[in-house]
């Protein structure tokens, strides 16, 4: 979705009395850990919107070799998941601007973070939202998956 489409979608959810959950990330090489995380996030409300880092944003966060999968393909894969109701891109490192505009009821992050360290914390709380920390499974990440692929193929 474009930002305008996402805002209209959010208003439709609000008008229907639905509790909107937001999460965000790069979701570069989609894996089972992502699927489990997104399902957990969706269970925190009635509808899930995912803020997806655009390619330049991923490069700033992960380095010049990333993303492996371009934005449009990452968005298609996320949109195909049963747990995901909407996907919207953003170009910043962190989603404060997007969160400020969408004003979700719940913001989900991985428990590998601490709530008080989240740069978006103040924005979420200012809109009356809550932050939920999803269980984190160690050893299941895109970085780990890329390392296993490189090791398997002699890099």
Order of alpha helices (4+ residues) and beta strands (2+ residues): alpha-beta-alpha-beta-alpha-alpha-beta-alpha-beta-alpha-beta-alpha
